[in-house]
Amino acid sequence: MSGDWATFGVDLLVEMDAVAGRRTGLEHALRDAIRDGRLAPGTRLPSSRALAAETGLSRGTVSAAYDQLIAEGYLTARHGSGTSVADVAPQRAGAPLAGGDSPAPRFDLRPGSPDVTTFPSAAWLRATRRVLATVPAAVHGYGAPGGTAALRTALAGYLGRTRGVLADPDRIIITTGYVQALALLAGVVAAGRRPTIAMEDPALAFHRDIVRRAGAGVLPLPVDGRGARTGLLSTAAYAGVGAVVVTPAHQFPTGTTLHPERRHALADWARSTGGLIIEDDYDGEFRYDRQPVGALQGMAADHVAYLGTASKTLGPALRLAWMVLPPRLVGPVTDAKLHADHHTETLGQLVLADLITSHAYDRHVRACRLHYRRRRDLLLARLGPARASFTDGGGIAAGLNALIHLPPGGPDERAVLAAAGERGLALGGLADYWHQESPGHPQGVIVGYGTPPEHSYAAALDALAEVLGPRPVRGRRAPRR
């Protein structure tokens, strides 16, 4: 083979049939790779000279194979741009048709996501440039399981200042999202004397699955208008509970804030039993009627694992979250993190640390708080005429979603969701969040007003108002569960 393989520019693995002729074998190999999807539309191929050198074929043979596939529509060639896989490659036999999955809703008001168009791209780019211009090359190697010192130090100051968290950098562990943080803690609890975790009811079913997969049992902890009923933890029914997961600042999905008496009862339970409180502070920065409610962790720092995330303030794609742990858990959780994925990616941590220390993160959070408050206010104003038919919305003072309770006399929750679907509108249903189905559960729909991009938000509210109007449900009412 002539030439230096490292200079070819574009790598391409070509597996040619030894039985076929040299040109025919190359054509078959490239054609099959395109049909199978191994070479995606737009993929640039090596030059004929480079591929000839790599395969041992003549340049004329490679050029002839390329010309044949261009004629068949598999490849395209432009002067100065080289040869690429055609944008519309032939469909391989037996492959599912594009668009076979369920179509995306026209308007998405499901809860759980922020408006990702608010991501501070310019600030993130400036911070990335500062980080790359100053960090040593060693940061591109393997990192510490607990996270970079820069981000842990920045978070210690930020969380103490904005959320009232007692956070020493040595007690902070950076994780690849909230889900990993919950799984790591659940695994540690599952290995202890009381391997059951109490979780709010209603709550996100996916989080219950995470806890069970980590080996811990799950016991529902009912939620009412004052938040989780933490007094139940001291009863015999909860004697085997070693930890409890709560969302005290803004319960999901009901939106309630944990009452001060229940906060104290929860802290007392943890102190008296040695139990662990797992505090999920997923959107604690977003409160609109007054200052945000401080974190529960400040009341019992040695008994609370505080979990925060950048998923709602920046975006879920970053996969950056953090835990502030009681000292006794730092070692076991760090070891669990090491064996889960070794460490969370480093550059994103350093960029977030830069945003926090430069106060660009504070500015972004304040801008988002105003953005979502305006959206909340527009939701209330738009639903004004329809709200007389429904009980008051829940959780409207904070967060990115609101629960609209459906009155006992109807309409049925499933019928409302079906009517919304007919208008291309996706909503959340309260039924999806209960630990167990029961005809006695209250019914409601959950509106995630943080989800839609700005350009479609007003139209999404118009569709919602139609569904929740004086005659919101068409046709026969669905049977009650």
C-alpha positions as CSV (number, residue, x, y, z in Angstrom):
1,M,0.0,0.0,0.0
2,S,1.5,3.3,-1.0
3,G,1.3,6.5,0.9
4,D,0.7,7.3,4.5
5,W,-2.7,6.0,5.7
6,A,-2.9,8.8,8.3
7,T,-3.1,11.5,5.6
8,F,-6.3,10.2,3.9
9,G,-8.5,12.7,5.6
10,V,-11.7,10.5,5.8
11,D,-11.7,7.0,7.2
12,L,-13.8,4.4,5.5
13,L,-14.0,0.7,6.2
14,V,-14.7,-1.2,3.0
15,E,-15.3,-5.0,3.1
16,M,-15.2,-6.2,-0.5
17,D,-16.4,-9.7,-1.7
18,A,-13.3,-11.6,-2.7
19,V,-15.3,-13.5,-5.3
20,A,-16.5,-10.5,-7.2
21,G,-14.3,-8.5,-9.5
22,R,-12.3,-5.6,-8.0
23,R,-14.6,-2.8,-9.3
24,T,-17.8,-4.8,-8.8
25,G,-16.7,-5.8,-5.3
26,L,-16.2,-2.1,-4.4
27,E,-19.5,-1.1,-5.9
28,H,-21.3,-3.9,-3.9
29,A,-19.6,-3.0,-0.7
30,L,-20.5,0.7,-1.0
31,R,-24.0,0.1,-2.2
32,D,-24.7,-2.4,0.7
33,A,-23.3,0.0,3.2
34,I,-25.6,2.8,2.0
35,R,-28.7,0.5,1.9
36,D,-28.0,-0.8,5.4
37,G,-27.6,2.7,6.8
38,R,-23.9,2.3,7.7
39,L,-23.2,5.2,5.4
40,A,-25.7,7.8,6.2
41,P,-27.0,10.5,3.8
42,G,-24.5,13.3,3.5
43,T,-21.5,11.2,4.6
44,R,-18.4,12.3,2.7
45,L,-16.3,9.6,1.1
46,P,-12.5,9.6,0.7
47,S,-11.1,10.9,-2.5
48,S,-10.6,8.3,-5.3
49,R,-6.8,8.7,-4.8
50,A,-7.0,8.1,-1.0
51,L,-9.4,5.1,-1.3
52,A,-7.3,3.6,-4.0
53,A,-4.2,3.8,-1.8
54,E,-6.1,2.3,1.2
55,T,-7.7,-0.6,-0.7
56,G,-4.8,-1.4,-3.1
57,L,-7.1,-0.7,-6.1
58,S,-6.2,1.5,-9.0
59,R,-7.5,5.1,-8.9
60,G,-9.3,4.4,-12.2
61,T,-11.1,1.5,-10.6
62,V,-12.3,3.6,-7.7
63,S,-13.3,6.4,-9.9
64,A,-15.3,4.1,-12.1
65,A,-17.1,2.6,-9.1
66,Y,-17.9,6.1,-7.8
67,D,-19.3,7.1,-11.3
68,Q,-21.5,4.0,-11.4
69,L,-23.0,4.7,-7.9
70,I,-23.5,8.4,-8.8
71,A,-25.5,7.3,-11.9
72,E,-27.6,5.0,-9.7
73,G,-28.4,7.8,-7.3
74,Y,-26.5,6.4,-4.3
75,L,-23.7,9.1,-4.4
76,T,-23.4,12.7,-5.4
77,A,-20.4,14.6,-6.5
78,R,-19.7,18.4,-6.7
79,H,-16.6,20.1,-7.9
80,G,-14.6,21.2,-4.9
81,S,-16.7,19.3,-2.4
82,G,-15.8,15.7,-3.2
83,T,-18.1,12.7,-3.2
84,S,-20.9,12.1,-0.7
85,V,-23.7,9.7,0.0
86,A,-26.9,11.1,-1.6
87,D,-29.4,12.9,0.7
88,V,-32.1,10.5,-0.3
89,A,-30.6,7.1,-0.4
90,P,-32.6,4.1,-1.8
91,Q,-34.8,2.4,0.9
92,R,-33.4,-1.0,1.9
93,A,-35.8,-3.9,1.7
94,G,-37.7,-4.7,4.9
95,A,-36.8,-1.4,6.5
96,P,-39.5,0.6,8.3
97,L,-40.8,3.6,6.4
98,A,-39.6,7.0,7.6
99,G,-42.3,8.5,9.8
100,G,-43.5,5.2,10.9
101,D,-43.2,6.3,14.5
102,S,-46.1,8.2,16.1
103,P,-46.1,11.8,14.9
104,A,-45.0,14.6,17.2
105,P,-47.8,16.7,18.6
106,R,-48.4,20.0,17.0
107,F,-48.5,21.7,20.4
108,D,-46.6,20.1,23.3
109,L,-47.7,21.2,26.7
110,R,-46.5,18.0,28.5
111,P,-44.7,18.7,31.8
112,G,-41.1,18.0,32.5
113,S,-39.1,20.1,30.1
114,P,-38.0,23.7,30.0
115,D,-38.1,26.0,26.9
116,V,-34.9,24.8,25.4
117,T,-34.8,27.8,23.1
118,T,-33.7,29.8,26.2
119,F,-30.4,28.1,26.3
120,P,-27.7,30.8,26.7
121,S,-25.7,29.8,23.6
122,A,-23.6,33.0,23.5
123,A,-22.7,32.9,27.2
124,W,-21.9,29.2,27.0
125,L,-19.7,29.8,23.9
126,R,-17.8,32.6,25.7
127,A,-17.3,30.5,28.8
128,T,-16.1,27.5,26.6
129,R,-13.6,29.7,24.9
130,R,-12.3,31.0,28.3
131,V,-12.0,27.5,29.6
132,L,-10.2,26.1,26.6
133,A,-7.8,29.0,26.5
134,T,-6.7,28.5,30.1
135,V,-7.0,24.9,31.3
136,P,-4.1,22.5,31.1
137,A,-4.1,19.6,28.7
138,A,-4.6,17.2,31.6
139,V,-8.3,18.1,31.8
140,H,-8.8,16.0,28.7
141,G,-7.8,12.9,30.5
142,Y,-9.8,10.9,33.1
143,G,-11.4,13.0,35.8
144,A,-12.2,12.5,39.5
145,P,-15.3,10.5,40.2
146,G,-16.7,13.2,42.4
147,G,-16.3,15.9,39.8
148,T,-14.0,18.8,39.1
149,A,-12.9,21.0,42.1
150,A,-13.8,24.1,40.1
151,L,-17.5,23.1,39.7
152,R,-17.8,21.7,43.3
153,T,-16.4,25.0,44.7
154,A,-18.5,27.1,42.5
155,L,-21.7,25.2,43.4
156,A,-20.9,25.3,47.1
157,G,-21.0,29.1,47.0
158,Y,-24.0,29.3,44.6
159,L,-26.2,26.8,46.5
160,G,-25.4,28.4,49.9
161,R,-26.3,31.9,48.5
162,T,-29.4,31.0,46.5
163,R,-30.9,27.9,48.1
164,G,-29.7,28.0,51.7
165,V,-27.7,24.8,51.3
166,L,-24.8,24.0,53.7
167,A,-22.5,22.8,51.0
168,D,-18.8,22.1,51.6
169,P,-17.1,21.3,48.2
170,D,-15.9,18.0,49.6
171,R,-19.5,16.9,50.2
172,I,-20.5,17.6,46.6
173,I,-20.6,14.9,43.9
174,I,-21.2,15.8,40.2
175,T,-23.4,13.3,38.3
176,T,-24.6,12.7,34.8
177,G,-28.1,13.9,35.5
178,Y,-30.6,13.6,38.3
179,V,-31.5,10.0,37.3
180,Q,-27.9,8.8,37.9
181,A,-27.8,10.6,41.3
182,L,-31.1,8.9,42.3
183,A,-29.8,5.5,41.1
184,L,-26.5,5.9,43.0
185,L,-28.3,6.8,46.3
186,A,-30.9,4.1,45.9
187,G,-28.1,1.5,45.4
188,V,-26.5,2.6,48.7
189,V,-29.8,2.5,50.5
190,A,-30.6,-0.9,49.1
191,A,-27.3,-2.3,50.6
192,G,-28.3,-1.0,54.1
193,R,-30.4,-2.4,56.9
194,R,-33.6,-0.8,55.7
195,P,-33.6,-1.2,51.9
196,T,-37.0,0.5,51.3
197,I,-37.5,4.0,50.0
198,A,-40.7,6.0,50.5
199,M,-41.6,8.1,47.5
200,E,-44.3,10.7,47.1
201,D,-47.7,9.6,45.7
202,P,-48.4,10.9,43.1
203,A,-44.9,11.2,41.6
204,L,-43.0,10.4,38.4
205,A,-43.3,6.6,37.7
206,F,-39.9,6.6,36.0
207,H,-38.2,7.6,39.2
208,R,-39.9,4.6,41.0
209,D,-38.5,2.4,38.3
210,I,-35.0,3.8,38.8
211,V,-35.2,3.0,42.6
212,R,-36.4,-0.5,42.0
213,R,-33.8,-1.3,39.4
214,A,-31.2,-0.2,41.9
215,G,-32.4,-2.9,44.3
216,A,-34.5,-0.9,46.7
217,G,-38.1,-1.3,47.6
218,V,-40.7,1.4,47.1
219,L,-43.4,2.5,49.5
220,P,-45.9,5.2,48.5
221,L,-46.1,8.3,50.7
222,P,-49.4,10.2,50.2
223,V,-49.4,13.9,49.2
224,D,-52.2,16.3,50.0
225,G,-52.6,20.1,49.9
226,R,-49.8,20.5,52.5
227,G,-47.3,18.3,50.6
228,A,-46.1,14.9,51.6
229,R,-47.6,13.4,54.7
230,T,-44.3,13.1,56.5
231,G,-45.9,12.2,59.8
232,L,-46.7,8.8,58.4
233,L,-43.0,7.9,58.4
234,S,-43.1,7.4,62.2
235,T,-45.9,4.8,62.0
236,A,-45.4,1.0,62.0
237,A,-46.2,0.8,58.3
238,Y,-43.0,2.6,57.4
239,A,-40.7,0.9,59.9
240,G,-38.6,-0.6,57.1
241,V,-38.0,2.7,55.3
242,G,-34.4,3.8,55.2
243,A,-34.9,6.8,52.9
244,V,-37.6,9.1,51.6
245,V,-37.6,11.0,48.3
246,V,-39.4,14.4,48.5
247,T,-39.8,17.5,46.4
248,P,-40.4,20.0,49.2
249,A,-40.1,23.3,47.3
250,H,-42.5,22.4,44.5
251,Q,-44.0,18.9,44.6
252,F,-44.3,17.2,41.3
253,P,-46.9,16.9,39.8
254,T,-49.3,18.6,42.3
255,G,-47.2,21.7,42.8
256,T,-47.7,22.0,46.5
257,T,-45.0,23.3,48.9
258,L,-44.2,21.2,51.9
259,H,-45.8,22.8,55.0
260,P,-43.3,24.0,57.6
261,E,-44.7,21.6,60.2
262,R,-44.1,18.7,57.9
263,R,-40.6,19.9,57.1
264,H,-39.8,19.7,60.8
265,A,-41.5,16.4,61.2
266,L,-39.4,15.0,58.3
267,A,-36.2,16.3,59.8
268,D,-37.1,14.9,63.2
269,W,-37.8,11.5,61.6
270,A,-34.4,11.5,60.0
271,R,-32.5,12.4,63.2
272,S,-34.3,9.9,65.4
273,T,-34.1,6.9,63.0
274,G,-30.9,7.6,61.0
275,G,-33.0,7.7,57.9
276,L,-32.0,9.6,54.8
277,I,-33.9,12.4,53.2
278,I,-33.4,12.7,49.4
279,E,-34.4,16.2,48.5
280,D,-35.1,16.6,44.8
281,D,-34.8,20.4,44.1
282,Y,-35.5,20.1,40.4
283,D,-36.9,23.6,39.8
284,G,-36.4,25.5,43.1
285,E,-35.1,28.6,41.3
286,F,-38.4,29.3,39.7
287,R,-40.9,30.9,42.2
288,Y,-43.0,33.9,41.1
289,D,-45.0,35.1,44.1
290,R,-42.2,35.6,46.5
291,Q,-38.6,34.6,47.2
292,P,-37.9,30.9,46.5
293,V,-38.5,28.5,49.4
294,G,-35.1,27.6,50.9
295,A,-33.9,24.0,50.6
296,L,-34.8,21.5,53.3
297,Q,-31.2,20.5,53.5
298,G,-30.4,23.6,55.6
299,M,-32.5,22.2,58.5
300,A,-30.7,18.8,58.7
301,A,-27.6,18.9,56.6
302,D,-26.2,15.6,58.1
303,H,-29.4,13.7,57.2
304,V,-30.3,15.2,53.8
305,A,-28.9,14.3,50.3
306,Y,-29.6,17.4,48.3
307,L,-30.0,16.8,44.6
308,G,-30.0,19.7,42.0
309,T,-29.7,19.8,38.3
310,A,-29.1,22.0,35.3
311,S,-31.8,20.3,33.3
312,K,-34.5,23.0,34.0
313,T,-32.3,26.1,34.1
314,L,-30.1,25.3,31.1
315,G,-31.3,22.1,29.3
316,P,-31.6,18.3,29.8
317,A,-29.0,17.7,27.0
318,L,-26.1,18.8,29.3
319,R,-26.5,15.9,31.7
320,L,-25.1,17.8,34.6
321,A,-26.5,17.4,38.2
322,W,-25.1,17.5,41.7
323,M,-25.5,16.0,45.1
324,V,-24.7,17.5,48.4
325,L,-24.3,14.6,50.8
326,P,-24.1,13.9,54.5
327,P,-20.4,13.1,55.3
328,R,-21.1,9.4,55.9
329,L,-22.4,8.9,52.3
330,V,-19.5,10.7,50.5
331,G,-17.3,7.6,50.4
332,P,-20.0,5.0,49.4
333,V,-21.6,7.2,46.7
334,T,-18.2,8.2,45.3
335,D,-17.3,4.5,45.0
336,A,-20.6,3.8,43.3
337,K,-20.1,6.7,40.9
338,L,-16.6,5.4,40.0
339,H,-18.0,2.0,39.1
340,A,-21.0,3.4,37.3
341,D,-19.2,5.5,34.7
342,H,-15.9,6.6,36.3
343,H,-16.7,10.4,36.0
344,T,-19.0,12.9,34.4
345,E,-17.5,14.6,31.4
346,T,-15.1,17.4,32.4
347,L,-15.4,20.2,29.9
348,G,-19.1,20.8,30.6
349,Q,-18.3,21.0,34.3
350,L,-15.7,23.6,33.8
351,V,-17.9,25.7,31.5
352,L,-20.7,25.6,34.1
353,A,-18.3,26.6,36.8
354,D,-17.2,29.6,34.7
355,L,-20.8,30.6,34.2
356,I,-21.5,30.5,37.9
357,T,-18.4,32.3,39.0
358,S,-18.8,35.0,36.4
359,H,-22.5,35.4,37.5
360,A,-23.7,34.7,34.0
361,Y,-25.6,31.8,35.4
362,D,-27.4,34.1,37.8
363,R,-28.3,36.4,35.0
364,H,-29.6,33.6,32.9
365,V,-31.8,32.2,35.8
366,R,-33.3,35.6,36.5
367,A,-34.1,36.0,32.8
368,C,-35.7,32.6,32.7
369,R,-37.7,33.3,35.8
370,L,-39.2,36.4,34.2
371,H,-39.8,34.4,30.9
372,Y,-41.7,31.6,32.7
373,R,-43.6,34.0,34.9
374,R,-44.9,35.8,31.8
375,R,-45.9,32.4,30.4
376,R,-47.6,31.5,33.7
377,D,-49.5,34.8,33.6
378,L,-50.5,34.3,30.0
379,L,-51.8,30.8,30.8
380,L,-54.0,32.1,33.6
381,A,-55.3,35.0,31.4
382,R,-56.0,32.8,28.5
383,L,-57.9,30.2,30.5
384,G,-59.9,32.9,32.4
385,P,-63.3,32.1,30.8
386,A,-62.8,28.4,31.1
387,R,-61.6,28.3,34.7
388,A,-65.1,28.6,36.1
389,S,-65.8,25.0,35.0
390,F,-62.7,23.7,36.9
391,T,-61.3,23.9,40.3
392,D,-58.2,26.1,40.9
393,G,-55.0,25.1,39.2
394,G,-52.3,23.6,41.4
395,G,-48.7,24.7,41.8
396,I,-49.2,27.9,39.8
397,A,-47.0,30.0,42.1
398,A,-43.8,28.2,41.0
399,G,-42.1,25.9,38.6
400,L,-42.8,25.1,35.0
401,N,-46.2,23.3,35.1
402,A,-49.6,23.6,36.6
403,L,-52.1,21.0,37.6
404,I,-55.7,21.7,36.6
405,H,-58.0,19.6,38.8
406,L,-61.1,18.2,37.0
407,P,-64.3,18.5,39.0
408,P,-65.9,15.2,40.3
409,G,-68.8,15.6,38.0
410,G,-66.7,15.5,34.9
411,P,-65.4,15.7,32.3
412,D,-63.3,12.6,32.6
413,E,-59.5,12.9,32.4
414,R,-59.1,10.5,29.6
415,A,-61.8,12.2,27.6
416,V,-60.1,15.6,28.0
417,L,-56.7,14.1,26.9
418,A,-58.4,12.5,23.9
419,A,-60.1,15.8,23.0
420,A,-56.7,17.5,23.3
421,G,-55.1,14.9,21.0
422,E,-57.7,15.6,18.3
423,R,-56.4,19.2,18.2
424,G,-52.8,18.1,18.1
425,L,-52.3,19.1,21.7
426,A,-50.3,16.9,24.1
427,L,-50.9,17.3,27.9
428,G,-50.0,15.3,31.0
429,G,-52.6,13.2,32.8
430,L,-52.6,12.9,36.6
431,A,-53.5,9.2,36.3
432,D,-49.9,8.4,35.0
433,Y,-48.4,9.5,38.3
434,W,-50.2,7.4,41.0
435,H,-48.4,4.4,42.5
436,Q,-51.5,2.3,41.8
437,E,-54.6,2.9,39.8
438,S,-57.8,3.6,41.7
439,P,-61.2,4.9,40.8
440,G,-61.1,7.1,43.9
441,H,-58.1,9.2,42.8
442,P,-58.7,12.8,41.9
443,Q,-58.5,13.5,38.2
444,G,-56.6,16.3,36.4
445,V,-54.5,17.4,33.5
446,I,-51.0,18.8,33.9
447,V,-49.9,21.7,31.7
448,G,-46.2,22.1,31.1
449,Y,-46.0,25.7,30.1
450,G,-42.2,25.7,30.0
451,T,-42.1,23.1,27.1
452,P,-43.2,24.9,23.9
453,P,-40.9,27.2,22.0
454,E,-41.9,30.8,22.1
455,H,-43.2,31.0,18.6
456,S,-45.9,28.3,19.3
457,Y,-46.8,29.1,22.9
458,A,-49.8,31.4,22.2
459,A,-51.3,28.9,19.7
460,A,-50.8,26.1,22.2
461,L,-52.8,28.0,24.7
462,D,-55.5,28.7,22.2
463,A,-55.8,24.9,21.6
464,L,-55.9,24.3,25.4
465,A,-58.6,26.9,25.9
466,E,-60.7,25.2,23.3
467,V,-60.4,21.9,25.1
468,L,-61.2,23.4,28.5
469,G,-63.9,25.7,27.2
470,P,-67.6,25.7,28.1
471,R,-68.0,22.5,26.1
472,P,-64.5,21.1,26.1
473,V,-65.2,17.4,25.3
474,R,-67.0,16.2,22.2
475,G,-68.9,13.0,21.9
476,R,-69.6,10.4,24.6
477,R,-67.8,10.8,27.8
478,A,-65.2,8.2,28.5
479,P,-66.0,5.8,31.4
480,R,-64.5,6.7,34.7
481,R,-61.7,4.5,36.1
